Structure formats: structure tokens, C-alpha cells
Amino acid sequence: MDGIRVLEVGQLVQGPQAGALFADMGADVVKIELPQIGDLARWIFLSETDTRSAYFFSCNRGKRSVTLDLRTQAGADLFKQMARDTDVVLSNFKPGTMEAWGLGFDDLHGENPGLIWAAGSTFGHLGPDAELEGADLAGQAAGGLVSTIGHDGGPASPVGVTIADHIASQNMASGILAALVSRARTGLGQRVDVSLLGGQIWAQAAEYTHYFLSNEVPGRANGGHPLLRGMYGVFETADGHIGIIGVPPDARDAFFIAMDKPELALDPRYQGLLASKDDMAELFATLNPVFRTKTTAQWCESLRAMGVRYAPVRNYRQVAEDPGVWENGYLTQVADEQGENINVVGTPIGMSHTPLRPGGVAPSLGQHTDEFLAGLGLSSAEIAALRDAGTI
């Protein structure tokens, strides 16, 4: 994306993570932030005594920060000037916010017909809930994901990461990239809309399709998956947990012998993927005590030898100790402003000719304001006047 400029008016994760991906791809991502306050992610501190922000750093590395109050006429006018020489504007405010500032798609498309204008919302930009505010948990809850987590009879719980934000950010990035391809053919930009709710429904496309075909709500995972009736689930070991991701037919005998349950290899209920939920509950109850007799590492060694698909349940420290994670660049090191190597989350996309390069640092609030405005042709006196007025 070298040569592509992105103006990001993003908050927290949904918009900023899409912008971070574009920065990794080589785009010039200019983050527009409210003077004195900035992206709210800046205020999610590591602790009461450590004011660094993991959320801000991870979603904003490699960007430039320009402070600009879009609520003022002077700020909106300056943003329009910026948009004339910009490829993408992305935001994730409540629908109608950018329009209220005179910075909606129609407003900016008139300034720049080739502009891609992308917006992320909570519940979508249309419908009765369009103007409701929300965050990641709203997408997880309203989109049905929370209803699938845990065991029957247990408390409801969301996923312990901002998964709705993340999925929406990837949808936004995909839509913007497609719009750039379209613009290369037609010369015209377009509007791109994504939401937390829409992303959650798309992520559960198979489960929703099951509901439409059967009129049956899949229900909770109960340690596995409500629609997958084979050996697919998480089991407790002597020192942790392990996921079993299916036992192929040619490994079934060896697997059940290793579990000291050879009779199950001949049980017709477990020959395919059509066992009932009750059958699977019985099987899991039978195997759980066996899995507790060995450590996770011991089970990994045995399962690998017999050709059973598996994965240890790991925490972040254990993942960071995996050499393969570093070899693939999923975690990597980059230089900070002092030239010291620091550990960061890499990018999950490998490209042979144009590899992605994660940025080393996130900008301080307004770090690039003067430089950027000077590039637009504003004089030092004009920039100083904007600052005195609180516009930047």
C-alpha cells in the first residue's frame, strides 16, 4: 500500500486495528485525534502506576498523530482539505456523527470523487438500533456469540478478548481493499460500512445456517462445538487442558486403545459425525478421567505419534515461548525510538514479494501535527493560530 494515504478517525480497536494493518502494509496512516484527549485507548492504562496502554500501542504502531477538533468549523474545513489528497477515510463513531460534522460520505465525495469512506458501527448504520452506542461486548452479546459459550446451566460469559472489534476491523480492511481495487478500474471511490453485529453474524455463518435449515438453536459449546459431534473438544489433563480436534478413522483404534477404552472403537455411535448430543456428553464424561492421568505434554507426544489432531491449551506466556510463533512472524521484534528491540505482535499475513512490516512505535498525541499541516501549505503563524483557538 505504499503511496496510499489513510485518514483514520478511530477509537479503541474497531477502526484503529484496520488502520494498523494498513500501516503494516506500507500505507501512510494519519490518525486524527481530539486535542488534549486523543483516542480513548490512550487512557486504558496497564495499571494504576503504569500509564502505558497496550490497547493504544498495539492498534496504532507505525501511524502519524495529528490533533484536530472536528467539532469546530475550522477543524472540519481543515479535514476537508486533507481529504482532497487522501485515498481512504475510516472512522468508527456512532452513525451520523461524521455527517453531523459535515464530513459524511456525500460531503467528502464531493471534495474527492475517488475517496473511499469507511465507517464501523455497533449495530449497523441502518435499522432501529443504528444510533445506539456500544463496544465489543455489545457485538458478542447481540450477535449470539455469548449464547454459545460455556456449559448448559452455567453462567453466561463473553470471549475474553475484543473479538467482535477484531472481526469488524478485518471486515473493514477487506471492504476498503476491495474498494481500492474497484477504484483502480472505475476511478470512483465508494462508501464501506461494517459493524460489530454484522461481523459476529458473519463469523457464525455456519451456525446461523444450521438454524435456518433446522429451526434448531445450536446452543452452548459444552466443551466442544454444538454442531460437531465427533471427538472435538477440550479435556482436562493432569496439569492443564488439551484440545482434541478430531480423530481420523485410521487413528481411531489407536486412540481408544491409548485411552484404555478399546471397546469404544467398535461402538457404532462413534463411527462418524452423527452421534447425538447425549452420546457425546456420555463419551466426554467417559474420557475426561482418562485425560487427567497424564500431563498435557505427555498427551501431545502420544497424540502426535498416532496421528490425532490436537492442540495444547496455552496461555500467552506459553504461546510466546513457542519458536514456531516467532519463525512465522506472528510475534516479532522491532526497534523502538531508542533503537532497542521490543517484542510486538506481528502480522498474520505472509506475502512473498511485498512482506508486511509492523511499525515499531505508536505516536504520542499530536506528535506529527505541525509537520503534517506544514505539508498542506499552512504557515507557522497559521498553525500557531489554530493551536491558540484549540482547533489543534
Contacts in CASP RR format, 6 or more apart in sequence:
PFRMAT RR
TARGET T0000
AUTHOR 0000-0000-0000
METHOD contacts of the structure
MODEL  1
MDGIRVLEVGQLVQGPQAGALFADMGADVVKIELPQIGDLARWIFLSETD
TRSAYFFSCNRGKRSVTLDLRTQAGADLFKQMARDTDVVLSNFKPGTMEA
WGLGFDDLHGENPGLIWAAGSTFGHLGPDAELEGADLAGQAAGGLVSTIG
HDGGPASPVGVTIADHIASQNMASGILAALVSRARTGLGQRVDVSLLGGQ
IWAQAAEYTHYFLSNEVPGRANGGHPLLRGMYGVFETADGHIGIIGVPPD
ARDAFFIAMDKPELALDPRYQGLLASKDDMAELFATLNPVFRTKTTAQWC
ESLRAMGVRYAPVRNYRQVAEDPGVWENGYLTQVADEQGENINVVGTPIG
MSHTPLRPGGVAPSLGQHTDEFLAGLGLSSAEIAALRDAGTI
1 22 0 8 1.000
1 25 0 8 1.000
1 26 0 8 1.000
1 27 0 8 1.000
2 26 0 8 1.000
2 27 0 8 1.000
3 26 0 8 1.000
3 27 0 8 1.000
3 28 0 8 1.000
4 22 0 8 1.000
4 26 0 8 1.000
4 27 0 8 1.000
4 28 0 8 1.000
4 87 0 8 1.000
4 88 0 8 1.000
4 180 0 8 1.000
5 27 0 8 1.000
5 28 0 8 1.000
5 30 0 8 1.000
5 85 0 8 1.000
5 86 0 8 1.000
5 87 0 8 1.000
5 88 0 8 1.000
6 19 0 8 1.000
6 22 0 8 1.000
6 27 0 8 1.000
6 28 0 8 1.000
6 29 0 8 1.000
6 30 0 8 1.000
6 86 0 8 1.000
6 87 0 8 1.000
6 88 0 8 1.000
6 89 0 8 1.000
6 90 0 8 1.000
7 30 0 8 1.000
7 32 0 8 1.000
7 79 0 8 1.000
7 82 0 8 1.000
7 83 0 8 1.000
7 86 0 8 1.000
7 88 0 8 1.000
7 89 0 8 1.000
7 90 0 8 1.000
8 15 0 8 1.000
8 16 0 8 1.000
8 19 0 8 1.000
8 29 0 8 1.000
8 30 0 8 1.000
8 31 0 8 1.000
8 32 0 8 1.000
8 63 0 8 1.000
8 90 0 8 1.000
8 91 0 8 1.000
9 32 0 8 1.000
9 70 0 8 1.000
9 89 0 8 1.000
9 90 0 8 1.000
9 91 0 8 1.000
9 93 0 8 1.000
9 98 0 8 1.000
10 16 0 8 1.000
10 31 0 8 1.000
10 32 0 8 1.000
10 39 0 8 1.000
10 90 0 8 1.000
10 91 0 8 1.000
10 92 0 8 1.000
10 93 0 8 1.000
11 39 0 8 1.000
11 40 0 8 1.000
11 41 0 8 1.000
11 92 0 8 1.000
11 93 0 8 1.000
12 39 0 8 1.000
12 40 0 8 1.000
12 41 0 8 1.000
12 55 0 8 1.000
12 59 0 8 1.000
12 92 0 8 1.000
12 135 0 8 1.000
12 165 0 8 1.000
13 41 0 8 1.000
13 55 0 8 1.000
13 59 0 8 1.000
13 136 0 8 1.000
13 162 0 8 1.000
13 165 0 8 1.000
13 166 0 8 1.000
13 169 0 8 1.000
14 92 0 8 1.000
14 120 0 8 1.000
14 165 0 8 1.000
14 168 0 8 1.000
14 169 0 8 1.000
14 172 0 8 1.000
14 196 0 8 1.000
15 59 0 8 1.000
15 90 0 8 1.000
15 91 0 8 1.000
15 92 0 8 1.000
15 120 0 8 1.000
15 168 0 8 1.000
15 169 0 8 1.000
15 172 0 8 1.000
16 31 0 8 1.000
16 39 0 8 1.000
16 41 0 8 1.000
16 59 0 8 1.000
16 60 0 8 1.000
16 169 0 8 1.000
17 58 0 8 1.000
17 59 0 8 1.000
17 165 0 8 1.000
17 166 0 8 1.000
17 169 0 8 1.000
18 90 0 8 1.000
18 118 0 8 1.000
18 169 0 8 1.000
18 170 0 8 1.000
18 172 0 8 1.000
18 173 0 8 1.000
18 176 0 8 1.000
19 27 0 8 1.000
19 29 0 8 1.000
19 59 0 8 1.000
19 63 0 8 1.000
19 90 0 8 1.000
19 169 0 8 1.000
19 173 0 8 1.000
20 29 0 8 1.000
20 58 0 8 1.000
20 59 0 8 1.000
20 60 0 8 1.000
20 61 0 8 1.000
20 62 0 8 1.000
20 63 0 8 1.000
21 169 0 8 1.000
21 170 0 8 1.000
21 173 0 8 1.000
21 347 0 8 1.000
22 29 0 8 1.000
22 88 0 8 1.000
22 173 0 8 1.000
22 176 0 8 1.000
23 29 0 8 1.000
23 61 0 8 1.000
23 62 0 8 1.000
23 63 0 8 1.000
23 359 0 8 1.000
24 346 0 8 1.000
24 347 0 8 1.000
24 356 0 8 1.000
24 357 0 8 1.000
24 358 0 8 1.000
24 359 0 8 1.000
25 354 0 8 1.000
25 356 0 8 1.000
26 356 0 8 1.000
26 357 0 8 1.000
27 88 0 8 1.000
28 64 0 8 1.000
29 62 0 8 1.000
29 63 0 8 1.000
29 64 0 8 1.000
30 63 0 8 1.000
30 64 0 8 1.000
30 65 0 8 1.000
30 66 0 8 1.000
30 82 0 8 1.000
30 368 0 8 1.000
30 372 0 8 1.000
31 39 0 8 1.000
31 60 0 8 1.000
31 63 0 8 1.000
31 64 0 8 1.000
31 65 0 8 1.000
31 66 0 8 1.000
31 363 0 8 1.000
32 66 0 8 1.000
32 67 0 8 1.000
32 68 0 8 1.000
32 70 0 8 1.000
32 79 0 8 1.000
33 39 0 8 1.000
33 65 0 8 1.000
33 66 0 8 1.000
33 67 0 8 1.000
33 68 0 8 1.000
33 365 0 8 1.000
33 366 0 8 1.000
34 67 0 8 1.000
34 68 0 8 1.000
34 69 0 8 1.000
34 70 0 8 1.000
35 67 0 8 1.000
35 68 0 8 1.000
35 69 0 8 1.000
35 390 0 8 1.000
35 391 0 8 1.000
35 392 0 8 1.000
36 67 0 8 1.000
36 365 0 8 1.000
38 67 0 8 1.000
38 365 0 8 1.000
39 56 0 8 1.000
39 60 0 8 1.000
41 53 0 8 1.000
41 55 0 8 1.000
41 56 0 8 1.000
41 59 0 8 1.000
41 60 0 8 1.000
42 53 0 8 1.000
42 56 0 8 1.000
42 365 0 8 1.000
43 53 0 8 1.000
44 53 0 8 1.000
44 54 0 8 1.000
44 55 0 8 1.000
44 56 0 8 1.000
45 51 0 8 1.000
45 52 0 8 1.000
45 53 0 8 1.000
46 52 0 8 1.000
46 53 0 8 1.000
46 54 0 8 1.000
56 362 0 8 1.000
57 361 0 8 1.000
57 362 0 8 1.000
58 344 0 8 1.000
58 345 0 8 1.000
59 362 0 8 1.000
60 362 0 8 1.000
60 363 0 8 1.000
61 334 0 8 1.000
61 344 0 8 1.000
61 358 0 8 1.000
61 359 0 8 1.000
61 360 0 8 1.000
61 361 0 8 1.000
61 362 0 8 1.000
62 358 0 8 1.000
62 359 0 8 1.000
62 360 0 8 1.000
62 361 0 8 1.000
62 362 0 8 1.000
62 363 0 8 1.000
63 362 0 8 1.000
63 363 0 8 1.000
64 363 0 8 1.000
64 367 0 8 1.000
64 368 0 8 1.000
64 371 0 8 1.000
64 372 0 8 1.000
65 363 0 8 1.000
65 364 0 8 1.000
65 365 0 8 1.000
65 366 0 8 1.000
65 367 0 8 1.000
65 368 0 8 1.000
65 369 0 8 1.000
66 366 0 8 1.000
66 368 0 8 1.000
66 369 0 8 1.000
66 372 0 8 1.000
66 373 0 8 1.000
66 392 0 8 1.000
67 365 0 8 1.000
67 366 0 8 1.000
67 369 0 8 1.000
67 392 0 8 1.000
68 75 0 8 1.000
68 78 0 8 1.000
68 79 0 8 1.000
68 369 0 8 1.000
68 391 0 8 1.000
68 392 0 8 1.000
69 75 0 8 1.000
69 390 0 8 1.000
69 391 0 8 1.000
69 392 0 8 1.000
70 76 0 8 1.000
70 79 0 8 1.000
70 101 0 8 1.000
70 103 0 8 1.000
71 101 0 8 1.000
72 389 0 8 1.000
72 390 0 8 1.000
72 391 0 8 1.000
74 386 0 8 1.000
74 389 0 8 1.000
74 391 0 8 1.000
75 391 0 8 1.000
75 392 0 8 1.000
76 101 0 8 1.000
76 102 0 8 1.000
76 103 0 8 1.000
78 373 0 8 1.000
78 376 0 8 1.000
78 386 0 8 1.000
78 391 0 8 1.000
79 103 0 8 1.000
80 103 0 8 1.000
80 107 0 8 1.000
80 108 0 8 1.000
80 111 0 8 1.000
81 376 0 8 1.000
82 376 0 8 1.000
83 89 0 8 1.000
83 103 0 8 1.000
83 108 0 8 1.000
83 111 0 8 1.000
83 112 0 8 1.000
83 115 0 8 1.000
84 111 0 8 1.000
84 112 0 8 1.000
85 112 0 8 1.000
86 112 0 8 1.000
86 115 0 8 1.000
87 114 0 8 1.000
87 115 0 8 1.000
87 116 0 8 1.000
87 180 0 8 1.000
88 115 0 8 1.000
88 116 0 8 1.000
88 117 0 8 1.000
88 118 0 8 1.000
88 176 0 8 1.000
88 180 0 8 1.000
89 103 0 8 1.000
89 108 0 8 1.000
89 115 0 8 1.000
89 116 0 8 1.000
89 117 0 8 1.000
89 118 0 8 1.000
90 118 0 8 1.000
90 119 0 8 1.000
90 120 0 8 1.000
90 172 0 8 1.000
90 176 0 8 1.000
91 97 0 8 1.000
91 98 0 8 1.000
91 118 0 8 1.000
91 119 0 8 1.000
91 120 0 8 1.000
92 119 0 8 1.000
92 120 0 8 1.000
92 121 0 8 1.000
93 119 0 8 1.000
94 121 0 8 1.000
94 122 0 8 1.000
94 131 0 8 1.000
94 132 0 8 1.000
94 133 0 8 1.000
95 119 0 8 1.000
95 121 0 8 1.000
95 124 0 8 1.000
95 125 0 8 1.000
95 130 0 8 1.000
95 131 0 8 1.000
96 104 0 8 1.000
96 125 0 8 1.000
96 131 0 8 1.000
98 104 0 8 1.000
98 119 0 8 1.000
99 107 0 8 1.000
104 117 0 8 1.000
105 117 0 8 1.000
105 191 0 8 1.000
108 115 0 8 1.000
108 117 0 8 1.000
109 115 0 8 1.000
109 117 0 8 1.000
109 189 0 8 1.000
113 187 0 8 1.000
113 188 0 8 1.000
113 189 0 8 1.000
114 183 0 8 1.000
114 187 0 8 1.000
114 188 0 8 1.000
114 189 0 8 1.000
115 189 0 8 1.000
116 176 0 8 1.000
116 179 0 8 1.000
116 180 0 8 1.000
116 183 0 8 1.000
116 189 0 8 1.000
116 190 0 8 1.000
116 192 0 8 1.000
117 189 0 8 1.000
117 190 0 8 1.000
117 191 0 8 1.000
117 192 0 8 1.000
118 172 0 8 1.000
118 175 0 8 1.000
118 176 0 8 1.000
118 179 0 8 1.000
118 191 0 8 1.000
118 192 0 8 1.000
118 193 0 8 1.000
118 194 0 8 1.000
119 125 0 8 1.000
119 191 0 8 1.000
119 192 0 8 1.000
119 193 0 8 1.000
119 194 0 8 1.000
120 168 0 8 1.000
120 172 0 8 1.000
120 193 0 8 1.000
120 194 0 8 1.000
120 195 0 8 1.000
121 130 0 8 1.000
121 193 0 8 1.000
121 194 0 8 1.000
121 195 0 8 1.000
121 196 0 8 1.000
122 129 0 8 1.000
122 132 0 8 1.000
122 133 0 8 1.000
122 134 0 8 1.000
122 135 0 8 1.000
122 138 0 8 1.000
122 139 0 8 1.000
122 195 0 8 1.000
122 196 0 8 1.000
122 197 0 8 1.000
123 129 0 8 1.000
123 130 0 8 1.000
123 132 0 8 1.000
123 138 0 8 1.000
123 139 0 8 1.000
123 142 0 8 1.000
123 195 0 8 1.000
123 196 0 8 1.000
123 197 0 8 1.000
124 130 0 8 1.000
124 193 0 8 1.000
124 195 0 8 1.000
124 197 0 8 1.000
124 198 0 8 1.000
125 193 0 8 1.000
125 195 0 8 1.000
134 196 0 8 1.000
135 165 0 8 1.000
135 196 0 8 1.000
136 162 0 8 1.000
136 163 0 8 1.000
136 164 0 8 1.000
136 165 0 8 1.000
136 196 0 8 1.000
137 158 0 8 1.000
137 164 0 8 1.000
138 164 0 8 1.000
138 196 0 8 1.000
138 197 0 8 1.000
139 145 0 8 1.000
139 164 0 8 1.000
139 196 0 8 1.000
139 197 0 8 1.000
139 200 0 8 1.000
140 146 0 8 1.000
140 158 0 8 1.000
140 159 0 8 1.000
140 163 0 8 1.000
140 164 0 8 1.000
140 200 0 8 1.000
141 158 0 8 1.000
142 196 0 8 1.000
142 197 0 8 1.000
142 200 0 8 1.000
143 197 0 8 1.000
143 198 0 8 1.000
143 200 0 8 1.000
143 201 0 8 1.000
143 204 0 8 1.000
144 200 0 8 1.000
144 204 0 8 1.000
145 158 0 8 1.000
145 159 0 8 1.000
145 163 0 8 1.000
145 164 0 8 1.000
145 200 0 8 1.000
145 203 0 8 1.000
145 204 0 8 1.000
146 156 0 8 1.000
146 157 0 8 1.000
146 158 0 8 1.000
147 156 0 8 1.000
147 217 0 8 1.000
147 219 0 8 1.000
147 220 0 8 1.000
148 204 0 8 1.000
148 207 0 8 1.000
148 218 0 8 1.000
148 219 0 8 1.000
148 220 0 8 1.000
148 221 0 8 1.000
148 226 0 8 1.000
149 156 0 8 1.000
149 157 0 8 1.000
149 158 0 8 1.000
149 159 0 8 1.000
149 220 0 8 1.000
149 221 0 8 1.000
150 157 0 8 1.000
150 220 0 8 1.000
150 221 0 8 1.000
150 222 0 8 1.000
150 223 0 8 1.000
151 220 0 8 1.000
151 221 0 8 1.000
151 222 0 8 1.000
151 223 0 8 1.000
152 220 0 8 1.000
152 222 0 8 1.000
164 196 0 8 1.000
164 199 0 8 1.000
164 200 0 8 1.000
165 196 0 8 1.000
167 199 0 8 1.000
167 200 0 8 1.000
167 202 0 8 1.000
167 203 0 8 1.000
168 194 0 8 1.000
168 195 0 8 1.000
168 196 0 8 1.000
168 198 0 8 1.000
168 199 0 8 1.000
171 194 0 8 1.000
171 198 0 8 1.000
171 199 0 8 1.000
171 202 0 8 1.000
172 192 0 8 1.000
172 194 0 8 1.000
175 192 0 8 1.000
175 194 0 8 1.000
176 192 0 8 1.000
179 189 0 8 1.000
179 190 0 8 1.000
179 192 0 8 1.000
182 188 0 8 1.000
182 189 0 8 1.000
182 190 0 8 1.000
183 189 0 8 1.000
183 190 0 8 1.000
201 208 0 8 1.000
206 227 0 8 1.000
207 218 0 8 1.000
207 226 0 8 1.000
207 227 0 8 1.000
210 216 0 8 1.000
210 218 0 8 1.000
210 227 0 8 1.000
211 217 0 8 1.000
211 218 0 8 1.000
218 226 0 8 1.000
218 227 0 8 1.000
219 226 0 8 1.000
220 226 0 8 1.000
222 277 0 8 1.000
222 281 0 8 1.000
222 284 0 8 1.000
223 233 0 8 1.000
223 234 0 8 1.000
223 284 0 8 1.000
224 232 0 8 1.000
224 233 0 8 1.000
224 234 0 8 1.000
225 232 0 8 1.000
225 233 0 8 1.000
226 277 0 8 1.000
228 273 0 8 1.000
229 272 0 8 1.000
229 273 0 8 1.000
229 274 0 8 1.000
229 275 0 8 1.000
229 276 0 8 1.000
229 277 0 8 1.000
229 279 0 8 1.000
229 280 0 8 1.000
230 246 0 8 1.000
230 247 0 8 1.000
230 270 0 8 1.000
230 272 0 8 1.000
230 273 0 8 1.000
230 275 0 8 1.000
230 280 0 8 1.000
231 244 0 8 1.000
231 246 0 8 1.000
231 247 0 8 1.000
231 255 0 8 1.000
231 270 0 8 1.000
231 283 0 8 1.000
232 244 0 8 1.000
232 245 0 8 1.000
232 246 0 8 1.000
233 243 0 8 1.000
233 244 0 8 1.000
233 245 0 8 1.000
233 284 0 8 1.000
234 241 0 8 1.000
234 242 0 8 1.000
234 243 0 8 1.000
234 244 0 8 1.000
234 313 0 8 1.000
235 241 0 8 1.000
235 242 0 8 1.000
235 243 0 8 1.000
235 244 0 8 1.000
235 284 0 8 1.000
235 287 0 8 1.000
235 288 0 8 1.000
235 291 0 8 1.000
236 288 0 8 1.000
236 291 0 8 1.000
236 292 0 8 1.000
237 291 0 8 1.000
237 292 0 8 1.000
237 294 0 8 1.000
237 295 0 8 1.000
237 296 0 8 1.000
237 298 0 8 1.000
237 299 0 8 1.000
238 292 0 8 1.000
238 293 0 8 1.000
238 294 0 8 1.000
238 295 0 8 1.000
238 296 0 8 1.000
238 298 0 8 1.000
239 295 0 8 1.000
239 296 0 8 1.000
240 295 0 8 1.000
240 296 0 8 1.000
240 313 0 8 1.000
241 296 0 8 1.000
241 312 0 8 1.000
241 313 0 8 1.000
242 291 0 8 1.000
242 296 0 8 1.000
242 299 0 8 1.000
242 300 0 8 1.000
242 303 0 8 1.000
242 310 0 8 1.000
242 311 0 8 1.000
242 312 0 8 1.000
242 313 0 8 1.000
243 310 0 8 1.000
243 311 0 8 1.000
243 312 0 8 1.000
243 313 0 8 1.000
244 303 0 8 1.000
244 308 0 8 1.000
244 309 0 8 1.000
244 310 0 8 1.000
245 309 0 8 1.000
245 310 0 8 1.000
245 311 0 8 1.000
246 308 0 8 1.000
246 309 0 8 1.000
247 255 0 8 1.000
247 308 0 8 1.000
247 309 0 8 1.000
248 307 0 8 1.000
248 308 0 8 1.000
248 309 0 8 1.000
251 306 0 8 1.000
251 307 0 8 1.000
251 308 0 8 1.000
252 265 0 8 1.000
252 270 0 8 1.000
253 262 0 8 1.000
253 265 0 8 1.000
254 306 0 8 1.000
254 308 0 8 1.000
255 265 0 8 1.000
255 303 0 8 1.000
255 306 0 8 1.000
255 308 0 8 1.000
256 262 0 8 1.000
256 263 0 8 1.000
256 264 0 8 1.000
256 265 0 8 1.000
257 265 0 8 1.000
258 302 0 8 1.000
258 306 0 8 1.000
259 287 0 8 1.000
259 290 0 8 1.000
260 290 0 8 1.000
261 286 0 8 1.000
261 287 0 8 1.000
261 290 0 8 1.000
264 270 0 8 1.000
264 283 0 8 1.000
264 286 0 8 1.000
269 275 0 8 1.000
269 276 0 8 1.000
269 279 0 8 1.000
269 283 0 8 1.000
270 279 0 8 1.000
270 283 0 8 1.000
275 283 0 8 1.000
291 299 0 8 1.000
294 302 0 8 1.000
296 312 0 8 1.000
296 313 0 8 1.000
297 312 0 8 1.000
299 310 0 8 1.000
300 310 0 8 1.000
300 312 0 8 1.000
303 309 0 8 1.000
303 310 0 8 1.000
304 310 0 8 1.000
312 318 0 8 1.000
314 322 0 8 1.000
319 325 0 8 1.000
319 331 0 8 1.000
320 331 0 8 1.000
320 343 0 8 1.000
325 331 0 8 1.000
326 332 0 8 1.000
329 346 0 8 1.000
329 347 0 8 1.000
330 345 0 8 1.000
330 346 0 8 1.000
330 348 0 8 1.000
331 343 0 8 1.000
331 344 0 8 1.000
331 345 0 8 1.000
331 346 0 8 1.000
332 343 0 8 1.000
332 344 0 8 1.000
332 345 0 8 1.000
332 346 0 8 1.000
332 358 0 8 1.000
333 341 0 8 1.000
333 342 0 8 1.000
333 343 0 8 1.000
333 344 0 8 1.000
334 341 0 8 1.000
334 342 0 8 1.000
334 344 0 8 1.000
334 358 0 8 1.000
334 359 0 8 1.000
334 360 0 8 1.000
335 341 0 8 1.000
335 342 0 8 1.000
335 360 0 8 1.000
336 342 0 8 1.000
336 360 0 8 1.000
336 361 0 8 1.000
337 361 0 8 1.000
342 360 0 8 1.000
344 358 0 8 1.000
344 359 0 8 1.000
344 360 0 8 1.000
345 358 0 8 1.000
346 358 0 8 1.000
347 356 0 8 1.000
347 358 0 8 1.000
349 356 0 8 1.000
350 356 0 8 1.000
369 383 0 8 1.000
369 392 0 8 1.000
370 383 0 8 1.000
373 382 0 8 1.000
373 383 0 8 1.000
373 386 0 8 1.000
373 392 0 8 1.000
374 380 0 8 1.000
374 383 0 8 1.000
378 386 0 8 1.000
383 392 0 8 1.000
386 392 0 8 1.000
END
